[in-house]
Amino acid sequence: MPDKALVWLGSTRADIGRFPAAARRVAGFQLRRVQKGLDPNDWKPLSSVGAGVREIRLHIEGEHRVFYVATFAEAVYVLHAFEKKTQKTTARDLQIGRERFGALAAMRRKNDGSKKRR
């Protein structure tokens, strides 16, 4: 099975770029595992953000999180990335994930509709 494409939504690529170097490396390694169809080493489901959304948990130079969805055949979509400063994920971070997941769903519906009209 070929690797899935990696699609960065919103500011996720720049956000990961602001992680400390070691956390960036591990985030990249974990996303590469997902592209290959494997699970990250430390993750949990985030159904409160959207169906199929998962959170990669990074415990390097602090706490960092990456929300993604890999249930679509064409790509792995990276929804949100941030440094976690509290024990509970903030409502703002969950909202960003939901908004980007909603925008992704709308984009995919639009693209499906345009393919059917051809």
Secondary structure, 3 states (H helix, E strand, C coil): CCCCEEEECCCHHHHHHCCCHHHHHHHHHHHHHHHCCCCCCCEEECCCCCCCEEEEEECCCCEEEEEEECCCCCEEEEEEEEEECCCCCCHHHHHHHHHHHHHHHHHHHHHHHHHHCC
